[in-house]
Amino acid sequence: MDIKQLKYFLAIAEEGQITGASKRLHVAQPALSQQLQMLENELHMQLAERGSRQLRLTEAGCILRDRAAQILDLLDATVKELQDLNTGLRGTISIGTVPSAGTKLLPSRIHDFHRQYPDITFQIHEEDTFALLDMLDNGTIDIAIARPLFNLEPYDSIGFPAEPMVAAMNEAWNRKLPYGPVCMADLKDKPLLVHRGATRIIEYGRNLGFEPAVVCTGDDVRSILALAATGIGIAVVPEASMTFIPHDTLLYRNLPEQALESKTVIVWLRSRRLSASTANFLKTFV
């Protein structure tokens, strides 16, 4: 029994005669009669009682008619689902992101994309850059929003404008800083809280002639900000991190030096083919 036989039998059952099914399928009557006979021989049972003009289904024929309709409907739905997957209308997009960048870049894009492609689902993973690269390499995620602290050669990427850094602190530390713009030199001898991957902050301080007094490094910007709220020190974080803790808890001062700016890229493995849905989502960043 194959799909063609099921289609032929269902047409015969619904039309109630070989002649009507022949016209509907554009298949010669003798060929249809032969297919019905072959199906009965294969199943070792009679599926229809032949009359002079009409066919009457046996009990077995009625069961096969119902199952054939279900199977063919499921086949059509499967074909459509696969076509939708190939064209990016269905599927799941797995995104890895460093927390601060994801908060800035993802919400509005996912919202707009979901309105256009309501059958696409998302999985969001928040990790530091190097954990994201491991997830990307082993196929856990499709794309990663990361800080470019690594060799980009194995990846295709989309870069974003550099993001300023800010100093986040409580009121007590704010009173110890000058009014107006704040620069890295003003943070000399101040206890600093920084992300573990932000080595450029320490290097920049050394270039200015002092060793930054880092009291804590961490993998999650939110934890760094929570520590800053206790007053233990001043957090130096990307500007997008300001959304994590409200301004009535922490004060944020801009650090305008370009050398401190944080860069962000979206990367995906050059050697791995992207799904159509992921490729469509990436277009929202271009």
Secondary structure, 3 states (H helix, E strand, C coil): CCHHHHHHHHHHHHHCCHHHHHHHHCCCHHHHHHHHHHHHHHHCCCCEEECCCCEEECHHHHHHHHHHHHHHHHHHHHHHHHHHHHCCCCEEEEEEECHHHHHHHCHHHHHHHHHHCCCEEEEEEECCHHHHHHHHHCCCCCEEEECCCCCCCCEEEEECCCECEEEEECHHHHHCCCCCCCCHHHHCCCEEEEECCCHHHHHHHHHCCCCCEEEEEECCHHHHHHHHHHCCCEEEEEHHHHHCCCCCCCEEEEECCHHHCECCEEEEECCCCCCHHHHHHHHHHC
